Amino acid sequence: MKAPATDPVTVAFSDLGLSAPVLEALAEVGYESPSPIQAATIPVLLAGSDMIGQAQTGTGKTAAFALPLLSRIKVRSGPPQGIVLVPTRELAIQVAEAFQKYASRIKGFHVLPIYGGQSYTPQLMSLKRGAHVVVGTPGRVMDHIKRGTLDLGGVTCVVLDEADEMLQMGFVDDIEWILEQTPATKQVALFSATLPAPIRRIAQKHLREPVEVTVASKTSTATNIRQRYWIVSGVHKLDALTRILEAEAFDGMLVFTRTKQSTVELAERLEARGFAAAALNGDMQQKDRERTVARIKGGQLDILVATDVAARGLDVERISHVVNYDVPYDTESYVHRIGRTGRAGRNGEAILFITPRERNMLRYIERATRSPLEPMDLPTIADVNEQRVARFRQRITEALAAGQAEPFRSLIEEFEREHDVPAIEIAAALASLLQGGSPLLLKEKARDSAAEPRESREPREFQGAGDREPRQAAERLAEEDTETFRIEVGYTHGVKPGNIVGAIANVAGLEGRQIGHVDIREDHTFVGLPKGMPEQVLAELRKTRVAGQMLRMSLAAHVPPKPLRKPPKRAPKRRTE
């Protein structure tokens, strides 16, 4: 049976039958409207039906099964009520973290990730304490069942996430065995990007009259959106954005950054440069977000600086430009972002800021969207000055047409007679007063850094409105915006922090400030990376070698305290006579 089509634009999470605590948690993280897979899936699972969900990674599948499961959970002691099978330990940790986030308002709820490569001891202790939902890889789940440490007798819902990936990794037999250990009355939800024959056989054997939900991955972009990119080099991003704002005709603009803090900082700096800008992020109260959106709809604001979460479901017709100030970490996010322009049949402009090290992400975007991005020439100082002069002339024309100058005519004439000063000089002085401390025209430098990129030096600030801002040290990502990864290289291999940062930055296309704390241990290292790193980038990092060692990067569930010992000293070199 096919699920009825649901228009996510017209549906809110509150319309889907989710429990009050889950809705409160969603409001806290800033989720306003469901994605297509969520809108179609949640009612089916809440109704207790088995289902097959066919959707690509990045479409919101985790929330699609986690939210209804949490809405039906009974917070009591006893065996787990839900089990989620996933192909990798990284995904197990991610899914468990998502459950914890969505259950923030459910007092006493516990979720437990179990996977191979981790000691049994902490898993056994956690299982003994009890968990309402277990998220695990098939192999480790099987081990616990056979040991008698995981009781599936109370399971009411089983989720098979990324079923096709588990098939490729040889887990089909394990999955079937695990399903046979669960109660016959359970609900089963199967999610897979594709449905090969072995997955179909599992569905036929273990699912009862499943509802099928298919959501195509949105990887194409609208033809009415022009997509351009600018290589961030030689000019500070803020100054580049300032040039674009001054030289390009735009109605409303949406600027995307990665962190909540950066939305506030960038909005404040744009305001200081004379633009009507405001931040939009998940830390804002719902009423404040609504008020901010209403202001840009009404024309009181021209620029919104937002995170992906805050801009979810945003529909403002007057947004003519979307600027990816920070590169998104997956192609789905990119498509979602630029889809905020070109609404109601209008043409839109999408501009991507990308550093030289992030060129690989540009390739991923072009490959996924099957739409090449055209390089962009940053507006020159001459372009900016031309626009400033045009706007100045327009203001004079509008003032004359509106009769605003008439009351001042007699005053000017009187001043001219008394001081014997030509009217043109008086007009110039008044224009200077109107302009304030900022010069009307920018001065052409001997060498415009926009025309000749310099990648080897720290970019200098562009002389925007005559208010050169002090250079600030690059800020690292806030802790809440990073995830800790483990890599299999440490002191014993002779590695230094610079080796690790350099290798990761080159492969992942990151700037040094985007890489968090590097904690080198004896034979391994913990390193912080931005949340939401694309799987294709992580796959490349796993194969990268530093100090002759393959990184074999994995998401760290828990970082133990650093042992109180110094790194081993290298043996002194023997002197030769």
C-alpha angles and dihedrals in degrees: 000000000000121000115241116258114262126198105223091197092067096039128082126195087248089064095058101071098251119158121265095248091052092049090050090052091049091051090052093055091045100249109152109164132022125247117243094264091048094047091051099040107041097066090048094052093042088055089057097245125142113243146188114215118194111193139128126253111275097038095106100264095149093061089041092067101022097057098054091041090054091046090059099039120120111217100220138115118270140079121331116288096200135033127191119196117204133174101236140034090235091059091044090058093045093050092046090051090050090052090051091050094049091045095052090116095046104093114220097012117147130190123186129199115206123184144145122275092048126096115264093226100077090041092051092049091049093047090050091053090050138246131212093208128026120201113191152145114259096244096053093041089054091050092054093047091052091046090053092238095113118057114196095179092106097046114129098170134034121191122196106198122192090003093175090055091052088051092054090049092054099252099127096103091045091052092051092049092050092049089053089057093058127084116278090233095061125121116240126204117186121193123187138152089221133018109220120180097269091053090048090052091053089050093050092048102042107024124078115219092324122205110233119221119185122186118177115223110251103231100142125081130218115271091226092066118086110212122206136167134204123202107231101229133128095001126071112247092238091054091047090052089048091055092049092049091051099042103036124071108234136164104200127353133204115201117193124209130173102237137048091231093054092054090061095043095048094045090052092049092049090050089052088056092054103264125131098240137151138179125247117193144142094262091068121095115254092248091051092051090049091049091050093050090048089054094055090044089052095046098249087115129040102184133044119192106201148164123233092256094051094047093050108130093001111158115180115155095203093062101111097165135043117191120194095209088174120033113249116238097231136035094238090061091050092053091046091050099050090042086074088078131055090049125163092018094302124135117255139198125220121189124187122200108207133173122223089253091055096059090109089063088052088056091049091051094049092046094048096044094039085222121113117222117226120229115250129221110220112235111262126232088256089056091051093048091049090055093046091053091047091052091047091053091047091054090053091049093049093048092051092047092050093049092238093136097056098086090055097050096088091046092054092047091050092048090048093054096042097047100028091231120148115248090238090061091049091050091050091050092050091049089052090052090050092050092053122198095332118092116240094225130043119232117242110239123222087249121021106214091207092064096049113033119218113199097173099063134059106264116249123229115264113239094247113170098348092276104110107200121220114258111253129201113258110263121226122229115279115257093249090058095056138074124210118237130189121223125189100237127090148150093306089063092053095246124159129200091252091057091054097043092047094049095047093044092052097046098038097039093238133146118238092249089058091062113083133210116332111213109187116200130181099279103000142032137219117217132178119231131176115278117258099033108177115253093235090059092047089050090056092047092053089060095045117110126219121180087356093302127114108237096221087191119205135172111263113227093193133007110214119217114275112262116247097246137104123242113270115271118239117244112264116255115255116244116234122205 
